Amino acid sequence: MTFRALVVSKTETGQQAGITDFDEANLMEGDVTVAVSHSSVNYKDGLAVTGKGPIIRKFPLIPGIDFAGTVTASTHPRWKAGDKVVLNGWGVGEQHHGGFAEVARVPGDWLVPVPEGWTPAETMAVGVAGYTAMLCVMALEEQGVKPGDGDILVTGAAGGVGTTAIAILSKLGFRVIGSTGRSSEEGFLKALGAAGIVDRNEFNTVVKPLAKARWAGAVDSVGSTTLANVLSQINPEGAVAACGLAQGMDLPTSVAPFILRGVRLIGINSVTTPMPRRLAAWSRIARDLDRTRLAALTAHVKLDDVPRIAEEIVAGKVRGRVVVDIR
């Protein structure tokens, strides 16, 4: 059996991506086979498809770090044919064939059920970005950050993590300020629940050990100088959940925010999150993410559109979430 897939191959000058007919016999090991109905384009997918980041570690490979669909065959005790499932992370789309295909085969231990009352398409409107945003929100809550403590900053506010974080935090009663380089998105971000926006260039300046305290907490998907400046502006005993590196992997900060204000920096690893916390995150998503706002921040494309969207997301031209309607 063959099926349509986006495959990235190694070339003498780098890599190339194209839609092809892929033989199911060439899928990797796994005890569950899924008819994929939807995937999504995340920033990491953009890097993988364009080759602008060292994401793919085996060639040729089907990228796509998440997917949702229906189990067609399983020898795993938790899953049977007909079950609706979601996958986020676990190296899928990096070193294991991923979600930009009509069929996927993976270990059943990597899968979670589609939340009751939700559709596979809605779970991919959430996708890795939204699931990561919820992990960030949970981390801030666990550090004692409460709505009455002050404003929460969300960097990369127009992106997938940022838009979903704004929607979740605002529903939970937090006053959220979005940092973005796209002032034209102010109305869109306010419709999702943001109280206002700030120009991202405010966080792209020389980093002071400590700056004026402005934020009770923050969700950061940018890293580098932006994260360093955010840390210097966090209120005493505040916290930052860091989950991305759109600006870079470096962190030009000092110990001052940590030892003089008690600021806490919490790293979010969404790829290999243990299953109990993964299930807790999806339970919270089903409860605390307004599906009307989720629909408002989501666009739908076809599998053939993924290479173009990959270029756009890396260039910072995509807002919100992009669902890939595979079938």
Beta strands, then each sheet from edge to edge (+ up, - down):
strand 1: 2-11
strand 2: 14-23
strand 3: 32-40
strand 4: 66-74
strand 5: 84-88
strand 6: 103-106
strand 7: 111-113
strand 8: 152-154
strand 9: 176-180
strand 10: 196-199
strand 11: 215-220
strand 12: 234-242
strand 13: 264-267
strand 14: 298-302
strand 15: 321-325
sheet 1: 1+ 2-
sheet 2: 6+ 3- 4+ 5- 7+
sheet 3: 6+ 3- 15+ 14+
sheet 4: 10+ 9+ 8+ 11+ 12+ 13+
end
